[in-house]
Amino acid sequence: MDSSDALMGRFLALHPRTIDLSLGRIESLLAKLNHPERRLPPVIHVAGTNGKGSTIAFMRAILEAGGLAAHVYTSPHLVRFHERIRIGGIGGGTFVPEERLAEAFARCEAVNAGDPITVFEITTAAALLLFSEAPADVLLLEVGLGGRVDATNVIAQPACAVVTPIGRDHAEYLGDTLESVATEKAGIFKRGCPAVIAAQDYAEADSVLCRQAERVGATPILVGNQDFSVHQENGRFVYQDETELFDLPLPRLTGRHQLVNAGTAITALRAAGFGDLGTATYEAGLRNVDWPGRLQRLTRGRLADLMPKDAELWLDGGHNADGGRILAAAMADLCERSDVPLVLVVGLLGTKDAEGFLKNFVGLARILVAVPIPGQIAARPADEVAQIAQSVGLATRVARGTEAALLGLSSEAFERPPRVLICGSLYLAGAVLEANGTPPV
């Protein structure tokens, strides 16, 4: 049998556009596969601009701490495609093995019979096929792009739909206003299903999401009012909804924004019918949660070993303006605890708002080192990233790659060992984890 990589290469020829949002093609393929989307465990469907993956990571950690099996579908991957498909199991799921993935791809290719279909659509169909054939208690399903016409939006009746914070991203597909983006994301709401709406950074997004939920007959559950709320108090994480109050440890994932993601995850699980997990299960989930490439501190590995003594190395795949704001806030919080020079190592795609992302770090970062993103033809040249960084007021230099950027730290006259944040792209984050020898597991 062909490998999954060989099959993926053939899929690329089935449709001339990498992204073409539509439901017709995947619905046709799923019908030929005898509708695996109708043979799934309860589905929690998650859309949003930022925080989708972290919210799903919290849900998975809590469910597994409670002895339940959770299938997980996320995108994009960091190092290997298999990371997108986690087959649930008691005690913890595992990435789909190569032979099972290749077999599912081959079955989808055979029944598709050369019809036009995008790579994301056919691989989503393969994932749903795999999930339908393995027992689990729940499927945590992340939207690829948007929501309304995303390939994952073939679930007729999810147990719960979730929208995490919305911002401006992918304007070429979702529109260039917050209202248009929110309308697309709200497309996953279904009649009679709970619609969990996380705390939004923009009032326009909030109002659209609520209005769309009411329009389709979904039941909106909102953060910050009588439905549920989260806050930090005396070094603890406090969650409260209409019936319960939980005093929990702070999440293992770094950053104030993770309180919102953790609260959204707990609310979604309770809305989806997993409300009897208990405080001890929530505590274990918050302590054990793992989400690589998102404010991840690298303390070991080949790249980590290049760091000056006592320096810190952090990694995050954030790449849009709101992601930059969240990252900058997290770095500012770390600086309050330990005030050391912040160095940014940044690679950006040409499709992203580089200025909007970088301006968040003005006055916070000592220097920015621009690097290329390995293997990405859509990446901005490092010189261009440096020029944009200089235009917003950041001191910059250019390095030929991440390793060179880290080795170059020894020539900087820092008064204390620096804190280094590699950021700007999930593709860069994946390349760093691979080069460091610490890929996701």
C-alpha positions as CSV (number, residue, x, y, z in Angstrom):
1,M,0.0,0.0,0.0
2,D,1.2,3.5,-0.7
3,S,2.3,5.6,2.2
4,S,0.1,8.4,3.5
5,D,2.6,10.9,2.1
6,A,2.4,9.4,-1.4
7,L,-1.4,9.5,-1.2
8,M,-1.4,13.1,0.0
9,G,0.7,14.0,-3.0
10,R,-2.0,12.6,-5.3
11,F,-4.7,14.4,-3.4
12,L,-3.1,17.7,-4.2
13,A,-3.9,17.1,-7.9
14,L,-7.6,16.6,-7.3
15,H,-8.4,20.3,-6.9
16,P,-6.6,23.4,-8.3
17,R,-7.0,25.5,-5.1
18,T,-5.6,24.7,-1.7
19,I,-8.6,26.3,0.0
20,D,-12.0,26.3,-1.5
21,L,-14.7,26.5,1.2
22,S,-17.7,24.3,0.3
23,L,-19.7,21.4,1.7
24,G,-20.9,19.7,-1.5
25,R,-17.7,17.8,-2.3
26,I,-17.2,16.3,1.2
27,E,-20.9,15.5,1.6
28,S,-20.8,13.6,-1.7
29,L,-17.6,11.7,-0.5
30,L,-19.1,10.9,2.9
31,A,-22.2,9.5,1.2
32,K,-20.0,7.1,-0.8
33,L,-18.3,6.1,2.4
34,N,-21.7,5.2,4.0
35,H,-21.9,8.3,6.1
36,P,-19.2,7.9,8.8
37,E,-20.2,11.3,10.1
38,R,-23.5,9.7,11.3
39,R,-21.7,6.9,13.2
40,L,-19.6,9.0,15.6
41,P,-19.7,9.4,19.4
42,P,-21.0,12.7,20.7
43,V,-19.3,15.6,19.0
44,I,-18.0,18.9,20.5
45,H,-17.4,21.2,17.6
46,V,-15.0,24.1,18.1
47,A,-14.5,27.2,16.0
48,G,-12.8,30.5,16.6
49,T,-9.7,32.6,15.6
50,N,-7.6,32.0,18.7
51,G,-7.7,29.4,21.4
52,K,-9.4,26.6,19.6
53,G,-6.5,24.1,20.1
54,S,-5.9,25.1,23.7
55,T,-9.6,24.7,24.5
56,I,-9.6,21.3,22.9
57,A,-6.4,20.3,24.8
58,F,-8.1,21.2,28.1
59,M,-11.2,19.2,27.2
60,R,-9.1,16.2,26.3
61,A,-7.0,16.3,29.4
62,I,-10.1,16.6,31.6
63,L,-11.9,13.8,29.9
64,E,-8.9,11.5,30.0
65,A,-8.3,12.3,33.7
66,G,-11.9,11.2,34.2
67,G,-11.3,7.8,32.5
68,L,-13.0,8.6,29.2
69,A,-11.8,8.1,25.7
70,A,-11.7,11.2,23.4
71,H,-11.1,11.3,19.7
72,V,-9.4,14.5,18.6
73,Y,-9.2,16.3,15.2
74,T,-7.1,19.4,15.0
75,S,-5.2,21.4,12.4
76,P,-2.7,22.2,11.2
77,H,-0.1,19.8,12.4
78,L,3.3,20.9,13.7
79,V,5.7,18.2,12.5
80,R,3.7,15.2,11.1
81,F,0.2,15.0,9.6
82,H,-0.6,12.2,12.1
83,E,-0.9,14.9,14.9
84,R,-4.2,16.0,13.4
85,I,-5.9,12.7,14.2
86,R,-5.8,11.3,17.7
87,I,-7.6,8.0,18.3
88,G,-9.2,8.0,21.7
89,G,-8.4,5.4,24.3
90,I,-8.9,4.8,28.1
91,G,-5.8,6.3,29.8
92,G,-5.0,8.5,26.8
93,G,-5.3,8.5,23.1
94,T,-2.6,8.1,20.5
95,F,-1.9,9.6,17.1
96,V,-3.2,7.4,14.3
97,P,-0.6,4.9,13.2
98,E,0.8,5.3,9.7
99,E,-0.7,2.1,8.3
100,R,-4.2,2.9,9.5
101,L,-3.9,6.5,8.1
102,A,-2.7,5.2,4.8
103,E,-5.5,2.6,4.6
104,A,-8.1,5.3,5.4
105,F,-6.6,7.6,2.7
106,A,-6.7,4.8,0.2
107,R,-10.3,4.0,0.9
108,C,-11.3,7.7,0.5
109,E,-9.3,8.0,-2.7
110,A,-10.9,4.8,-4.2
111,V,-14.5,5.9,-3.6
112,N,-13.8,9.5,-4.6
113,A,-12.8,8.1,-8.0
114,G,-10.9,11.2,-9.1
115,D,-13.7,13.7,-8.5
116,P,-12.6,17.3,-7.5
117,I,-11.9,17.6,-3.8
118,T,-9.5,19.6,-1.7
119,V,-6.8,18.0,0.5
120,F,-8.5,19.2,3.7
121,E,-11.8,17.8,2.6
122,I,-10.6,14.3,1.7
123,T,-8.3,14.1,4.8
124,T,-11.3,15.2,7.0
125,A,-13.4,12.5,5.5
126,A,-10.6,10.0,6.3
127,A,-10.5,11.2,9.9
128,L,-14.2,10.9,10.3
129,L,-14.0,7.4,8.8
130,L,-11.3,6.4,11.3
131,F,-13.2,7.9,14.2
132,S,-16.4,6.1,13.2
133,E,-14.6,2.7,13.4
134,A,-13.0,3.1,16.8
135,P,-15.0,3.3,20.1
136,A,-14.8,6.5,22.2
137,D,-16.9,8.6,24.5
138,V,-16.6,11.9,22.5
139,L,-15.1,13.5,19.5
140,L,-13.4,16.9,19.9
141,L,-13.6,18.4,16.4
142,E,-11.8,21.5,15.5
143,V,-12.9,23.7,12.5
144,G,-10.2,24.1,9.9
145,L,-11.2,27.6,8.6
146,G,-14.3,29.6,9.3
147,G,-17.2,27.3,10.2
148,R,-20.2,27.7,8.0
149,V,-18.8,25.9,5.0
150,D,-15.8,24.3,6.6
151,A,-15.4,20.6,5.8
152,T,-16.0,19.7,9.5
153,N,-19.5,21.3,9.4
154,V,-21.1,18.0,8.3
155,I,-22.2,17.1,11.8
156,A,-26.0,17.5,11.9
157,Q,-26.5,17.5,15.7
158,P,-23.3,18.1,17.8
159,A,-23.5,17.7,21.6
160,C,-22.2,21.2,21.8
161,A,-20.8,23.9,19.6
162,V,-18.1,26.3,20.9
163,V,-16.7,29.5,19.5
164,T,-13.5,30.8,21.1
165,P,-12.3,34.4,20.8
166,I,-12.7,35.9,17.3
167,G,-10.3,38.3,15.5
168,R,-9.4,39.3,12.0
169,D,-7.6,36.5,10.1
170,H,-8.0,34.8,6.7
171,A,-9.8,37.9,5.4
172,E,-9.6,36.5,1.8
173,Y,-11.9,33.7,2.8
174,L,-14.0,35.0,5.8
175,G,-14.3,38.7,5.0
176,D,-12.5,41.7,6.3
177,T,-14.9,42.7,9.1
178,L,-15.4,41.2,12.5
179,E,-19.1,40.8,11.7
180,S,-18.4,38.7,8.6
181,V,-15.8,36.5,10.4
182,A,-18.2,36.0,13.4
183,T,-21.1,35.1,11.0
184,E,-18.9,32.4,9.4
185,K,-17.8,31.0,12.8
186,A,-21.4,30.9,14.0
187,G,-22.3,28.7,11.1
188,I,-21.5,25.7,13.3
189,F,-24.5,26.5,15.6
190,K,-27.3,24.0,15.3
191,R,-30.9,24.1,16.4
192,G,-31.4,22.7,19.9
193,C,-27.7,22.4,20.6
194,P,-25.8,24.3,23.3
195,A,-23.7,27.1,21.8
196,V,-20.8,28.0,24.2
197,I,-19.5,31.5,23.4
198,A,-16.1,32.4,25.0
199,A,-15.3,35.8,26.2
200,Q,-14.8,37.9,23.1
201,D,-12.4,40.8,22.7
202,Y,-14.7,42.7,20.4
203,A,-18.4,43.6,21.1
204,E,-19.2,43.3,17.4
205,A,-18.3,39.6,17.5
206,D,-20.2,39.0,20.7
207,S,-23.4,40.4,19.3
208,V,-23.2,38.6,16.0
209,L,-22.6,35.2,17.7
210,C,-25.5,35.7,20.1
211,R,-27.8,36.9,17.3
212,Q,-26.9,33.9,15.1
213,A,-27.4,31.4,17.9
214,E,-30.8,32.7,18.5
215,R,-31.6,32.8,14.8
216,V,-31.0,29.1,14.3
217,G,-32.5,28.0,17.6
218,A,-29.3,27.1,19.4
219,T,-29.0,27.7,23.2
220,P,-26.3,30.4,23.9
221,I,-24.1,30.0,26.9
222,L,-22.1,33.1,27.5
223,V,-19.0,33.8,29.6
224,G,-19.0,36.8,32.0
225,N,-22.7,36.8,32.8
226,Q,-25.0,34.5,34.8
227,D,-24.0,31.5,32.6
228,F,-20.4,31.1,33.6
229,S,-17.4,33.1,34.7
230,V,-13.7,32.5,35.5
231,H,-11.1,34.5,37.4
232,Q,-7.8,34.1,39.2
233,E,-7.9,34.5,43.0
234,N,-5.0,33.9,45.5
235,G,-3.1,31.9,43.0
236,R,-6.1,29.7,42.2
237,F,-8.4,29.3,39.2
238,V,-12.1,29.9,40.1
239,Y,-14.8,28.7,37.8
240,Q,-18.5,29.4,38.5
241,D,-21.7,28.7,36.5
242,E,-25.4,28.6,37.5
243,T,-25.1,25.5,39.7
244,E,-21.4,25.0,40.6
245,L,-18.3,26.8,41.9
246,F,-14.9,25.1,41.5
247,D,-11.7,26.2,43.2
248,L,-9.0,24.7,41.0
249,P,-5.2,25.0,40.5
250,L,-4.0,27.3,37.8
251,P,-3.7,25.6,34.4
252,R,-0.4,24.2,33.4
253,L,-0.5,26.2,30.1
254,T,1.1,29.6,30.5
255,G,-0.8,32.9,30.0
256,R,-3.8,34.7,31.3
257,H,-5.7,33.8,28.2
258,Q,-5.5,30.1,29.2
259,L,-7.9,30.9,32.1
260,V,-10.6,31.8,29.5
261,N,-9.7,28.7,27.4
262,A,-9.9,26.4,30.5
263,G,-13.2,27.9,31.6
264,T,-14.6,27.5,28.1
265,A,-13.5,23.9,28.0
266,I,-15.2,23.1,31.4
267,T,-18.4,24.8,30.2
268,A,-18.5,23.0,26.9
269,L,-18.0,19.6,28.7
270,R,-20.8,20.3,31.1
271,A,-23.1,21.6,28.3
272,A,-22.4,18.4,26.3
273,G,-23.5,16.1,29.1
274,F,-20.2,15.5,30.9
275,G,-21.2,17.5,34.0
276,D,-20.5,14.8,36.6
277,L,-16.7,14.5,36.2
278,G,-16.0,16.0,39.7
279,T,-13.5,18.5,41.1
280,A,-10.6,16.0,41.3
281,T,-10.9,15.3,37.6
282,Y,-10.9,19.0,36.7
283,E,-7.8,19.4,38.9
284,A,-5.9,16.6,37.2
285,G,-6.9,17.8,33.8
286,L,-5.6,21.3,34.4
287,R,-2.3,20.0,35.8
288,N,-1.7,17.5,33.0
289,V,-2.8,19.5,30.0
290,D,-0.3,19.7,27.1
291,W,-0.5,21.7,23.9
292,P,2.8,21.8,22.1
293,G,3.9,25.0,20.2
294,R,1.7,27.3,22.3
295,L,3.7,29.2,24.9
296,Q,5.8,26.1,25.3
297,R,9.0,26.4,27.3
298,L,11.8,24.3,25.7
299,T,14.2,23.1,28.5
300,R,15.9,20.3,26.6
301,G,16.8,19.4,23.1
302,R,19.3,20.4,20.5
303,L,18.2,24.0,20.1
304,A,17.6,24.4,23.8
305,D,21.2,23.3,24.4
306,L,22.4,26.3,22.3
307,M,21.1,28.8,24.8
308,P,23.4,30.8,27.0
309,K,23.5,29.6,30.6
310,D,20.3,30.4,32.6
311,A,18.6,31.8,29.5
312,E,15.0,30.8,28.8
313,L,13.7,29.5,25.4
314,W,10.0,29.7,24.6
315,L,8.0,28.8,21.5
316,D,4.6,29.8,20.2
317,G,2.9,29.5,16.9
318,G,0.8,32.7,17.3
319,H,0.7,34.7,14.0
320,N,-2.2,37.2,13.9
321,A,-2.6,40.6,15.5
322,D,-4.7,39.3,18.4
323,G,-2.4,36.4,18.9
324,G,0.5,38.8,19.1
325,R,-1.4,40.9,21.7
326,I,-2.0,37.7,23.8
327,L,1.7,36.7,23.5
328,A,2.9,40.1,24.5
329,A,0.7,40.1,27.6
330,A,2.0,36.7,28.6
331,M,5.6,37.9,28.1
332,A,4.9,41.0,30.1
333,D,3.5,38.9,33.0
334,L,6.7,36.8,32.9
335,C,8.8,40.0,33.0
336,E,6.9,41.1,36.1
337,R,8.1,37.9,37.9
338,S,11.6,37.9,36.4
339,D,12.7,41.1,34.6
340,V,15.2,39.9,31.9
341,P,15.8,41.0,28.3
342,L,13.2,39.7,25.8
343,V,14.5,38.5,22.4
344,L,12.1,37.7,19.6
345,V,13.0,35.2,16.9
346,V,10.3,35.7,14.3
347,G,9.3,34.2,11.0
348,L,6.0,35.2,9.3
349,L,3.9,34.1,6.3
350,G,3.3,36.7,3.6
351,T,-0.5,36.3,4.1
352,K,-0.4,37.5,7.7
353,D,-0.7,41.1,9.1
354,A,3.0,41.4,10.1
355,E,2.7,45.0,11.3
356,G,-0.4,44.2,13.4
357,F,1.4,41.2,15.0
358,L,4.8,42.9,15.7
359,K,3.6,46.2,17.1
360,N,2.4,44.4,20.2
361,F,6.0,43.9,21.3
362,V,7.2,47.5,21.0
363,G,8.6,48.6,24.3
364,L,8.8,45.0,25.5
365,A,11.3,43.2,23.3
366,R,15.0,44.3,23.4
367,I,15.7,43.0,19.9
368,L,13.9,41.0,17.1
369,V,15.8,38.5,15.0
370,A,14.1,37.8,11.7
371,V,14.4,34.3,10.3
372,P,13.0,32.4,7.3
373,I,10.5,29.6,7.7
374,P,12.0,26.4,6.4
375,G,10.1,24.9,3.4
376,Q,7.4,27.5,3.2
377,I,7.3,29.3,-0.2
378,A,4.6,31.6,1.2
379,A,6.9,32.9,4.0
380,R,8.1,36.5,4.0
381,P,11.8,36.9,3.4
382,A,13.6,37.6,6.7
383,D,14.8,40.9,5.4
384,E,11.2,42.0,4.8
385,V,10.2,40.9,8.3
386,A,13.1,42.9,9.7
387,Q,12.1,46.0,7.7
388,I,8.5,45.8,9.0
389,A,9.8,45.4,12.5
390,Q,12.0,48.4,12.2
391,S,9.1,50.4,10.8
392,V,7.0,49.8,14.0
393,G,9.9,50.7,16.3
394,L,11.7,47.4,17.1
395,A,15.5,47.0,17.0
396,T,16.2,44.1,14.5
397,R,18.8,41.9,12.9
398,V,18.5,39.0,10.4
399,A,19.7,35.4,10.8
400,R,19.8,32.7,8.2
401,G,17.8,30.4,10.5
402,T,16.7,29.7,14.0
403,E,19.9,27.9,15.0
404,A,22.0,30.8,13.8
405,A,19.7,33.2,15.7
406,L,20.2,31.4,18.9
407,L,24.0,31.0,18.4
408,G,24.1,34.8,17.8
409,L,22.8,35.6,21.2
410,S,26.3,35.1,22.6
411,S,27.4,38.3,20.8
412,E,24.8,40.4,22.4
413,A,25.7,42.4,25.5
414,F,22.8,41.5,27.7
415,E,23.1,42.4,31.4
416,R,21.2,39.2,32.3
417,P,20.6,35.9,30.5
418,P,17.7,36.6,28.1
419,R,14.3,35.2,27.6
420,V,13.9,34.1,24.0
421,L,10.5,33.7,22.3
422,I,10.4,32.1,18.9
423,C,7.1,33.0,17.3
424,G,5.1,34.2,14.2
425,S,4.0,31.0,12.6
426,L,2.9,27.5,13.4
427,Y,5.0,26.3,10.5
428,L,8.1,27.8,12.2
429,A,7.0,26.3,15.5
430,G,6.8,22.8,13.9
431,A,10.3,23.3,12.3
432,V,11.7,24.3,15.7
433,L,10.3,21.3,17.5
434,E,11.6,19.0,14.8
435,A,15.1,20.6,14.9
436,N,15.1,20.5,18.7
437,G,14.3,16.8,18.6
438,T,11.1,17.2,20.7
439,P,8.1,16.6,18.3
440,P,4.6,16.3,19.7
441,V,3.6,12.9,21.1
